[in-house]
């Protein structure tokens, strides 16, 4: 991916998707807070996508 805007969009979207699926599936009586583990997982997933979509690496050649 050579377009930085698209790379940023995909990275942010990945983090939001992980947060969404990490908070979905709770009982209706539980509060809507997201745990620290889910936040950390979303951050790791976003950083992984950012790193994997880096242009100019050996995988892009």
C-alpha positions in Angstrom: 0.0 0.0 0.0 1.6 3.2 -1.1 -1.3 5.6 -0.1 -0.7 6.7 3.5 -4.3 7.8 3.9 -5.6 4.4 3.0 -3.0 2.8 5.3 -4.2 5.0 8.2 -7.8 4.3 7.4 -7.2 0.5 7.4 -5.2 0.8 10.7 -7.9 2.8 12.5 -10.6 0.5 11.1 -8.8 -2.5 12.4 -8.6 -1.1 15.9 -12.3 -0.1 15.9 -13.3 -3.5 14.7 -11.4 -5.2 17.5 -13.0 -2.9 20.0 -16.4 -3.5 18.6 -16.2 -7.3 18.6 -14.4 -7.2 22.0 -17.4 -5.4 23.5 -20.2 -7.2 21.7 -21.9 -10.3 23.0 -22.3 -9.1 26.6 -25.3 -9.6 28.7 -27.8 -6.7 28.6 -27.3 -6.1 32.4 -23.6 -5.5 32.2 -22.1 -2.0 31.9 -20.8 -1.0 28.5 -17.2 -0.5 29.4 -14.4 -2.2 27.5 -11.7 -4.0 29.4 -8.0 -3.1 29.4 -7.2 -6.4 27.6 -9.5 -5.6 24.7 -7.9 -2.1 24.4 -4.4 -3.6 24.4 -5.5 -6.2 21.8 -6.9 -3.4 19.6 -3.7 -1.4 19.9 -1.6 -4.5 19.0 -3.8 -5.4 16.0 -3.7 -1.8 14.7 0.1 -1.6 15.1 0.4 -5.0 13.3 -1.7 -3.8 10.4 0.4 -0.5 10.3 3.6 -2.5 10.1 2.3 -5.1 7.6 1.1 -2.4 5.2 4.4 -0.5 5.2 5.5 0.3 1.7 9.0 -0.5 0.5 9.5 -3.7 2.5 10.8 -6.9 1.1 7.3 -8.3 0.9 6.3 -5.5 -1.4 9.0 -6.2 -4.0 
